[in-house]
């Protein structure tokens, strides 16, 4: 089993009340001030990261372990917060900012955990730097710039339902922010798209199921003495079987279309437990005729997909990319022309920033859409494995191209890697394995008679005089990828002519 996490992004309306915008910024400032305070505290107490705590192993042997996150958190609260048990802390938090002292407990503890993680990582890097002879730059601790994370006691979700909405209206999510010199709930207007509404509604149902199962298990164990640990079966019952929402965060991005060039959005992590797909060799040995999808990636055709069941091709799908390739080529030509007009480029200054951003967004959007289509194609056909070509090192085209054409060809090649990366991520969520195979001769061998053919641009022609076969070269590559998956692909061998003398014999005759 493995945990998979994805993120749902909910935009906060651009016409939000200025007072609410100020409350978000003030809370973000206070939160990072709290992290900075505890970073200074942990820097002054680095020895706690080397402290050892005795514990008993399963075999009864007494061992030592470092402090866990809960013990570090307790240590920090004892020495920074004024309580009845500790009225005079050695590093009082209230002297830094009274508003931080009154912040919600979960938010303050999140700041402590952030600070301890940053300082522990910095301390480890510093020790490694000193142990290696102080080579390179000394590790720096830096300054915190973390988004605000809202936990269960700081947020109130609306009750989502699965019914379609005929009217467009705002949904408000209430969160605790520092507003008007106190911590209070502030309703933020968010735009919830239909897909997010359905997933959040299902999340509420799943969370209710988990709470019910947890209560049942605890009630059953409360009557038993001595107390028994949770079994693997009981833990599996309380794991999310559907996408389950976790603690959301507010992120700020620069956007000229929003007031003060700042765009706010709420990111909600969604978690689910899935079965980890088995390795390729195990799956092929167990089910040699299982459904498999092979994908050949190209330029004018971004992807050619084929679904195989019992060694038979049952479905195909072509994803065209000529329009994307042409559009990118046009923008690269404009960049090249502007560079020629402006003369020498300034070092460390990005030229044509808006055009380069458009190109990056164009490629990223295409990679995500193609990857989504590939995974959906495999899911519908019940495939457990997706096979790609192993493409890493870029090979420049032998054709004569302009400067913009060469750059376009290179970016088209890089796009394949982005597609594979997104497919690997999306397929793992569905429990589908992604593998890669050697691309040699995949689009040059006839998939039927195993004869080396001729490829001219996007057309393949079989050279066997007894077999007339012509097809798209990407389609042929997709067919041969399946043969490489089930290990029936035969590589061509260079045969010498019968009347060609051996080199040694030829040399003897010449003498």
Secondary structure as a PSIPRED ss2 file (coil, helix, strand):
# PSIPRED VFORMAT (PSIPRED V4.0)

   1 X C   1.000  0.000  0.000
   2 X E   0.000  0.000  1.000
   3 X E   0.000  0.000  1.000
   4 X E   0.000  0.000  1.000
   5 X E   0.000  0.000  1.000
   6 X E   0.000  0.000  1.000
   7 X E   0.000  0.000  1.000
   8 X E   0.000  0.000  1.000
   9 X E   0.000  0.000  1.000
  10 X E   0.000  0.000  1.000
  11 X E   0.000  0.000  1.000
  12 X E   0.000  0.000  1.000
  13 X C   1.000  0.000  0.000
  14 X C   1.000  0.000  0.000
  15 X C   1.000  0.000  0.000
  16 X C   1.000  0.000  0.000
  17 X C   1.000  0.000  0.000
  18 X H   0.000  1.000  0.000
  19 X H   0.000  1.000  0.000
  20 X H   0.000  1.000  0.000
  21 X H   0.000  1.000  0.000
  22 X H   0.000  1.000  0.000
  23 X H   0.000  1.000  0.000
  24 X H   0.000  1.000  0.000
  25 X H   0.000  1.000  0.000
  26 X H   0.000  1.000  0.000
  27 X H   0.000  1.000  0.000
  28 X H   0.000  1.000  0.000
  29 X H   0.000  1.000  0.000
  30 X H   0.000  1.000  0.000
  31 X H   0.000  1.000  0.000
  32 X H   0.000  1.000  0.000
  33 X H   0.000  1.000  0.000
  34 X H   0.000  1.000  0.000
  35 X H   0.000  1.000  0.000
  36 X H   0.000  1.000  0.000
  37 X H   0.000  1.000  0.000
  38 X H   0.000  1.000  0.000
  39 X H   0.000  1.000  0.000
  40 X H   0.000  1.000  0.000
  41 X H   0.000  1.000  0.000
  42 X H   0.000  1.000  0.000
  43 X H   0.000  1.000  0.000
  44 X C   1.000  0.000  0.000
  45 X C   1.000  0.000  0.000
  46 X H   0.000  1.000  0.000
  47 X H   0.000  1.000  0.000
  48 X H   0.000  1.000  0.000
  49 X H   0.000  1.000  0.000
  50 X H   0.000  1.000  0.000
  51 X C   1.000  0.000  0.000
  52 X E   0.000  0.000  1.000
  53 X E   0.000  0.000  1.000
  54 X E   0.000  0.000  1.000
  55 X E   0.000  0.000  1.000
  56 X E   0.000  0.000  1.000
  57 X C   1.000  0.000  0.000
  58 X C   1.000  0.000  0.000
  59 X C   1.000  0.000  0.000
  60 X C   1.000  0.000  0.000
  61 X C   1.000  0.000  0.000
  62 X E   0.000  0.000  1.000
  63 X E   0.000  0.000  1.000
  64 X E   0.000  0.000  1.000
  65 X E   0.000  0.000  1.000
  66 X E   0.000  0.000  1.000
  67 X C   1.000  0.000  0.000
  68 X C   1.000  0.000  0.000
  69 X H   0.000  1.000  0.000
  70 X H   0.000  1.000  0.000
  71 X H   0.000  1.000  0.000
  72 X H   0.000  1.000  0.000
  73 X H   0.000  1.000  0.000
  74 X H   0.000  1.000  0.000
  75 X H   0.000  1.000  0.000
  76 X H   0.000  1.000  0.000
  77 X H   0.000  1.000  0.000
  78 X H   0.000  1.000  0.000
  79 X H   0.000  1.000  0.000
  80 X H   0.000  1.000  0.000
  81 X C   1.000  0.000  0.000
  82 X C   1.000  0.000  0.000
  83 X C   1.000  0.000  0.000
  84 X C   1.000  0.000  0.000
  85 X C   1.000  0.000  0.000
  86 X C   1.000  0.000  0.000
  87 X C   1.000  0.000  0.000
  88 X C   1.000  0.000  0.000
  89 X C   1.000  0.000  0.000
  90 X C   1.000  0.000  0.000
  91 X C   1.000  0.000  0.000
  92 X C   1.000  0.000  0.000
  93 X C   1.000  0.000  0.000
  94 X C   1.000  0.000  0.000
  95 X C   1.000  0.000  0.000
  96 X C   1.000  0.000  0.000
  97 X C   1.000  0.000  0.000
  98 X H   0.000  1.000  0.000
  99 X H   0.000  1.000  0.000
 100 X H   0.000  1.000  0.000
 101 X H   0.000  1.000  0.000
 102 X C   1.000  0.000  0.000
 103 X C   1.000  0.000  0.000
 104 X C   1.000  0.000  0.000
 105 X H   0.000  1.000  0.000
 106 X H   0.000  1.000  0.000
 107 X H   0.000  1.000  0.000
 108 X H   0.000  1.000  0.000
 109 X H   0.000  1.000  0.000
 110 X H   0.000  1.000  0.000
 111 X H   0.000  1.000  0.000
 112 X H   0.000  1.000  0.000
 113 X H   0.000  1.000  0.000
 114 X H   0.000  1.000  0.000
 115 X H   0.000  1.000  0.000
 116 X H   0.000  1.000  0.000
 117 X H   0.000  1.000  0.000
 118 X H   0.000  1.000  0.000
 119 X H   0.000  1.000  0.000
 120 X H   0.000  1.000  0.000
 121 X H   0.000  1.000  0.000
 122 X H   0.000  1.000  0.000
 123 X H   0.000  1.000  0.000
 124 X H   0.000  1.000  0.000
 125 X H   0.000  1.000  0.000
 126 X H   0.000  1.000  0.000
 127 X H   0.000  1.000  0.000
 128 X H   0.000  1.000  0.000
 129 X H   0.000  1.000  0.000
 130 X H   0.000  1.000  0.000
 131 X H   0.000  1.000  0.000
 132 X C   1.000  0.000  0.000
 133 X C   1.000  0.000  0.000
 134 X C   1.000  0.000  0.000
 135 X C   1.000  0.000  0.000
 136 X C   1.000  0.000  0.000
 137 X C   1.000  0.000  0.000
 138 X C   1.000  0.000  0.000
 139 X C   1.000  0.000  0.000
 140 X C   1.000  0.000  0.000
 141 X C   1.000  0.000  0.000
 142 X C   1.000  0.000  0.000
 143 X C   1.000  0.000  0.000
 144 X C   1.000  0.000  0.000
 145 X C   1.000  0.000  0.000
 146 X C   1.000  0.000  0.000
 147 X C   1.000  0.000  0.000
 148 X E   0.000  0.000  1.000
 149 X E   0.000  0.000  1.000
 150 X C   1.000  0.000  0.000
 151 X C   1.000  0.000  0.000
 152 X H   0.000  1.000  0.000
 153 X H   0.000  1.000  0.000
 154 X H   0.000  1.000  0.000
 155 X E   0.000  0.000  1.000
 156 X E   0.000  0.000  1.000
 157 X C   1.000  0.000  0.000
 158 X C   1.000  0.000  0.000
 159 X C   1.000  0.000  0.000
 160 X C   1.000  0.000  0.000
 161 X C   1.000  0.000  0.000
 162 X C   1.000  0.000  0.000
 163 X C   1.000  0.000  0.000
 164 X C   1.000  0.000  0.000
 165 X C   1.000  0.000  0.000
 166 X C   1.000  0.000  0.000
 167 X C   1.000  0.000  0.000
 168 X C   1.000  0.000  0.000
 169 X C   1.000  0.000  0.000
 170 X C   1.000  0.000  0.000
 171 X E   0.000  0.000  1.000
 172 X E   0.000  0.000  1.000
 173 X E   0.000  0.000  1.000
 174 X E   0.000  0.000  1.000
 175 X E   0.000  0.000  1.000
 176 X E   0.000  0.000  1.000
 177 X E   0.000  0.000  1.000
 178 X E   0.000  0.000  1.000
 179 X E   0.000  0.000  1.000
 180 X C   1.000  0.000  0.000
 181 X C   1.000  0.000  0.000
 182 X E   0.000  0.000  1.000
 183 X E   0.000  0.000  1.000
 184 X E   0.000  0.000  1.000
 185 X E   0.000  0.000  1.000
 186 X E   0.000  0.000  1.000
 187 X E   0.000  0.000  1.000
 188 X E   0.000  0.000  1.000
 189 X E   0.000  0.000  1.000
 190 X E   0.000  0.000  1.000
 191 X E   0.000  0.000  1.000
 192 X C   1.000  0.000  0.000
 193 X C   1.000  0.000  0.000
 194 X H   0.000  1.000  0.000
 195 X H   0.000  1.000  0.000
 196 X H   0.000  1.000  0.000
 197 X H   0.000  1.000  0.000
 198 X H   0.000  1.000  0.000
 199 X H   0.000  1.000  0.000
 200 X H   0.000  1.000  0.000
 201 X H   0.000  1.000  0.000
 202 X H   0.000  1.000  0.000
 203 X H   0.000  1.000  0.000
 204 X H   0.000  1.000  0.000
 205 X H   0.000  1.000  0.000
 206 X H   0.000  1.000  0.000
 207 X H   0.000  1.000  0.000
 208 X H   0.000  1.000  0.000
 209 X H   0.000  1.000  0.000
 210 X H   0.000  1.000  0.000
 211 X H   0.000  1.000  0.000
 212 X H   0.000  1.000  0.000
 213 X H   0.000  1.000  0.000
 214 X H   0.000  1.000  0.000
 215 X H   0.000  1.000  0.000
 216 X H   0.000  1.000  0.000
 217 X H   0.000  1.000  0.000
 218 X H   0.000  1.000  0.000
 219 X H   0.000  1.000  0.000
 220 X H   0.000  1.000  0.000
 221 X H   0.000  1.000  0.000
 222 X H   0.000  1.000  0.000
 223 X C   1.000  0.000  0.000
 224 X C   1.000  0.000  0.000
 225 X C   1.000  0.000  0.000
 226 X C   1.000  0.000  0.000
 227 X C   1.000  0.000  0.000
 228 X C   1.000  0.000  0.000
 229 X C   1.000  0.000  0.000
 230 X C   1.000  0.000  0.000
 231 X C   1.000  0.000  0.000
 232 X H   0.000  1.000  0.000
 233 X H   0.000  1.000  0.000
 234 X H   0.000  1.000  0.000
 235 X H   0.000  1.000  0.000
 236 X H   0.000  1.000  0.000
 237 X H   0.000  1.000  0.000
 238 X C   1.000  0.000  0.000
 239 X C   1.000  0.000  0.000
 240 X C   1.000  0.000  0.000
 241 X C   1.000  0.000  0.000
 242 X C   1.000  0.000  0.000
 243 X C   1.000  0.000  0.000
 244 X E   0.000  0.000  1.000
 245 X E   0.000  0.000  1.000
 246 X C   1.000  0.000  0.000
 247 X C   1.000  0.000  0.000
 248 X C   1.000  0.000  0.000
 249 X E   0.000  0.000  1.000
 250 X E   0.000  0.000  1.000
 251 X E   0.000  0.000  1.000
 252 X E   0.000  0.000  1.000
 253 X E   0.000  0.000  1.000
 254 X E   0.000  0.000  1.000
 255 X C   1.000  0.000  0.000
 256 X C   1.000  0.000  0.000
 257 X C   1.000  0.000  0.000
 258 X C   1.000  0.000  0.000
 259 X H   0.000  1.000  0.000
 260 X H   0.000  1.000  0.000
 261 X H   0.000  1.000  0.000
 262 X E   0.000  0.000  1.000
 263 X E   0.000  0.000  1.000
 264 X E   0.000  0.000  1.000
 265 X E   0.000  0.000  1.000
 266 X E   0.000  0.000  1.000
 267 X E   0.000  0.000  1.000
 268 X E   0.000  0.000  1.000
 269 X E   0.000  0.000  1.000
 270 X E   0.000  0.000  1.000
 271 X E   0.000  0.000  1.000
 272 X E   0.000  0.000  1.000
 273 X E   0.000  0.000  1.000
 274 X E   0.000  0.000  1.000
 275 X C   1.000  0.000  0.000
 276 X C   1.000  0.000  0.000
 277 X C   1.000  0.000  0.000
 278 X C   1.000  0.000  0.000
 279 X C   1.000  0.000  0.000
 280 X H   0.000  1.000  0.000
 281 X H   0.000  1.000  0.000
 282 X H   0.000  1.000  0.000
 283 X H   0.000  1.000  0.000
 284 X H   0.000  1.000  0.000
 285 X H   0.000  1.000  0.000
 286 X H   0.000  1.000  0.000
 287 X C   1.000  0.000  0.000
 288 X C   1.000  0.000  0.000
 289 X C   1.000  0.000  0.000
 290 X C   1.000  0.000  0.000
 291 X C   1.000  0.000  0.000
 292 X E   0.000  0.000  1.000
 293 X E   0.000  0.000  1.000
 294 X E   0.000  0.000  1.000
 295 X E   0.000  0.000  1.000
 296 X E   0.000  0.000  1.000
 297 X E   0.000  0.000  1.000
 298 X C   1.000  0.000  0.000
 299 X C   1.000  0.000  0.000
 300 X C   1.000  0.000  0.000
 301 X E   0.000  0.000  1.000
 302 X E   0.000  0.000  1.000
 303 X E   0.000  0.000  1.000
 304 X E   0.000  0.000  1.000
 305 X E   0.000  0.000  1.000
 306 X E   0.000  0.000  1.000
 307 X E   0.000  0.000  1.000
 308 X E   0.000  0.000  1.000
 309 X E   0.000  0.000  1.000
 310 X C   1.000  0.000  0.000
 311 X C   1.000  0.000  0.000
 312 X E   0.000  0.000  1.000
 313 X E   0.000  0.000  1.000
 314 X E   0.000  0.000  1.000
 315 X E   0.000  0.000  1.000
 316 X E   0.000  0.000  1.000
 317 X E   0.000  0.000  1.000
 318 X E   0.000  0.000  1.000
 319 X E   0.000  0.000  1.000
 320 X E   0.000  0.000  1.000
 321 X C   1.000  0.000  0.000
 322 X H   0.000  1.000  0.000
 323 X H   0.000  1.000  0.000
 324 X H   0.000  1.000  0.000
 325 X H   0.000  1.000  0.000
 326 X H   0.000  1.000  0.000
 327 X H   0.000  1.000  0.000
 328 X H   0.000  1.000  0.000
 329 X H   0.000  1.000  0.000
 330 X H   0.000  1.000  0.000
 331 X H   0.000  1.000  0.000
 332 X H   0.000  1.000  0.000
 333 X H   0.000  1.000  0.000
 334 X H   0.000  1.000  0.000
 335 X H   0.000  1.000  0.000
 336 X H   0.000  1.000  0.000
 337 X H   0.000  1.000  0.000
 338 X H   0.000  1.000  0.000
 339 X H   0.000  1.000  0.000
 340 X H   0.000  1.000  0.000
 341 X H   0.000  1.000  0.000
 342 X H   0.000  1.000  0.000
 343 X C   1.000  0.000  0.000
 344 X C   1.000  0.000  0.000
 345 X C   1.000  0.000  0.000
 346 X C   1.000  0.000  0.000
 347 X C   1.000  0.000  0.000
 348 X C   1.000  0.000  0.000
 349 X C   1.000  0.000  0.000
 350 X C   1.000  0.000  0.000
 351 X C   1.000  0.000  0.000
 352 X C   1.000  0.000  0.000
 353 X H   0.000  1.000  0.000
 354 X H   0.000  1.000  0.000
 355 X H   0.000  1.000  0.000
 356 X H   0.000  1.000  0.000
 357 X H   0.000  1.000  0.000
 358 X H   0.000  1.000  0.000
 359 X H   0.000  1.000  0.000
 360 X H   0.000  1.000  0.000
 361 X H   0.000  1.000  0.000
 362 X H   0.000  1.000  0.000
 363 X H   0.000  1.000  0.000
 364 X H   0.000  1.000  0.000
 365 X H   0.000  1.000  0.000
 366 X H   0.000  1.000  0.000
 367 X H   0.000  1.000  0.000
 368 X H   0.000  1.000  0.000
 369 X H   0.000  1.000  0.000
 370 X H   0.000  1.000  0.000
 371 X H   0.000  1.000  0.000
 372 X H   0.000  1.000  0.000
 373 X H   0.000  1.000  0.000
 374 X H   0.000  1.000  0.000
 375 X H   0.000  1.000  0.000
 376 X H   0.000  1.000  0.000
 377 X H   0.000  1.000  0.000
 378 X H   0.000  1.000  0.000
 379 X H   0.000  1.000  0.000
 380 X H   0.000  1.000  0.000
 381 X C   1.000  0.000  0.000
 382 X C   1.000  0.000  0.000
 383 X C   1.000  0.000  0.000
 384 X C   1.000  0.000  0.000
 385 X E   0.000  0.000  1.000
 386 X E   0.000  0.000  1.000
 387 X E   0.000  0.000  1.000
 388 X E   0.000  0.000  1.000
 389 X E   0.000  0.000  1.000
 390 X C   1.000  0.000  0.000
 391 X C   1.000  0.000  0.000
 392 X C   1.000  0.000  0.000
 393 X C   1.000  0.000  0.000
 394 X C   1.000  0.000  0.000
 395 X C   1.000  0.000  0.000
 396 X C   1.000  0.000  0.000
 397 X C   1.000  0.000  0.000
 398 X C   1.000  0.000  0.000
 399 X C   1.000  0.000  0.000
 400 X C   1.000  0.000  0.000
 401 X C   1.000  0.000  0.000
 402 X C   1.000  0.000  0.000
 403 X H   0.000  1.000  0.000
 404 X H   0.000  1.000  0.000
 405 X H   0.000  1.000  0.000
 406 X H   0.000  1.000  0.000
 407 X H   0.000  1.000  0.000
 408 X H   0.000  1.000  0.000
 409 X H   0.000  1.000  0.000
 410 X H   0.000  1.000  0.000
 411 X H   0.000  1.000  0.000
 412 X H   0.000  1.000  0.000
 413 X H   0.000  1.000  0.000
 414 X H   0.000  1.000  0.000
 415 X H   0.000  1.000  0.000
 416 X H   0.000  1.000  0.000
 417 X H   0.000  1.000  0.000
 418 X H   0.000  1.000  0.000
 419 X H   0.000  1.000  0.000
 420 X H   0.000  1.000  0.000
 421 X H   0.000  1.000  0.000
 422 X H   0.000  1.000  0.000
 423 X H   0.000  1.000  0.000
 424 X H   0.000  1.000  0.000
 425 X H   0.000  1.000  0.000
 426 X H   0.000  1.000  0.000
 427 X H   0.000  1.000  0.000
 428 X H   0.000  1.000  0.000
 429 X H   0.000  1.000  0.000
 430 X C   1.000  0.000  0.000
 431 X C   1.000  0.000  0.000
 432 X C   1.000  0.000  0.000
 433 X E   0.000  0.000  1.000
 434 X E   0.000  0.000  1.000
 435 X E   0.000  0.000  1.000
 436 X E   0.000  0.000  1.000
 437 X E   0.000  0.000  1.000
 438 X C   1.000  0.000  0.000
 439 X C   1.000  0.000  0.000
 440 X C   1.000  0.000  0.000
 441 X C   1.000  0.000  0.000
 442 X C   1.000  0.000  0.000
 443 X C   1.000  0.000  0.000
 444 X C   1.000  0.000  0.000
 445 X E   0.000  0.000  1.000
 446 X C   1.000  0.000  0.000
 447 X C   1.000  0.000  0.000
 448 X C   1.000  0.000  0.000
 449 X C   1.000  0.000  0.000
 450 X C   1.000  0.000  0.000
 451 X C   1.000  0.000  0.000
 452 X E   0.000  0.000  1.000
 453 X C   1.000  0.000  0.000
 454 X E   0.000  0.000  1.000
 455 X E   0.000  0.000  1.000
 456 X E   0.000  0.000  1.000
 457 X C   1.000  0.000  0.000
 458 X C   1.000  0.000  0.000
 459 X E   0.000  0.000  1.000
 460 X E   0.000  0.000  1.000
 461 X E   0.000  0.000  1.000
 462 X C   1.000  0.000  0.000
 463 X C   1.000  0.000  0.000
 464 X C   1.000  0.000  0.000
 465 X C   1.000  0.000  0.000
 466 X C   1.000  0.000  0.000
 467 X C   1.000  0.000  0.000
 468 X C   1.000  0.000  0.000
 469 X C   1.000  0.000  0.000
 470 X E   0.000  0.000  1.000
 471 X E   0.000  0.000  1.000
 472 X E   0.000  0.000  1.000
 473 X H   0.000  1.000  0.000
 474 X H   0.000  1.000  0.000
 475 X H   0.000  1.000  0.000
 476 X H   0.000  1.000  0.000
 477 X H   0.000  1.000  0.000
 478 X H   0.000  1.000  0.000
 479 X H   0.000  1.000  0.000
 480 X H   0.000  1.000  0.000
 481 X H   0.000  1.000  0.000
 482 X H   0.000  1.000  0.000
 483 X H   0.000  1.000  0.000
 484 X H   0.000  1.000  0.000
 485 X H   0.000  1.000  0.000
 486 X C   1.000  0.000  0.000
 487 X C   1.000  0.000  0.000
 488 X C   1.000  0.000  0.000
 489 X C   1.000  0.000  0.000
 490 X C   1.000  0.000  0.000
 491 X C   1.000  0.000  0.000
 492 X C   1.000  0.000  0.000
 493 X C   1.000  0.000  0.000
 494 X C   1.000  0.000  0.000
 495 X C   1.000  0.000  0.000
 496 X C   1.000  0.000  0.000
 497 X C   1.000  0.000  0.000
 498 X C   1.000  0.000  0.000
 499 X C   1.000  0.000  0.000
 500 X C   1.000  0.000  0.000
 501 X C   1.000  0.000  0.000
 502 X C   1.000  0.000  0.000
 503 X H   0.000  1.000  0.000
 504 X H   0.000  1.000  0.000
 505 X H   0.000  1.000  0.000
 506 X H   0.000  1.000  0.000
 507 X H   0.000  1.000  0.000
 508 X H   0.000  1.000  0.000
 509 X H   0.000  1.000  0.000
 510 X H   0.000  1.000  0.000
 511 X C   1.000  0.000  0.000
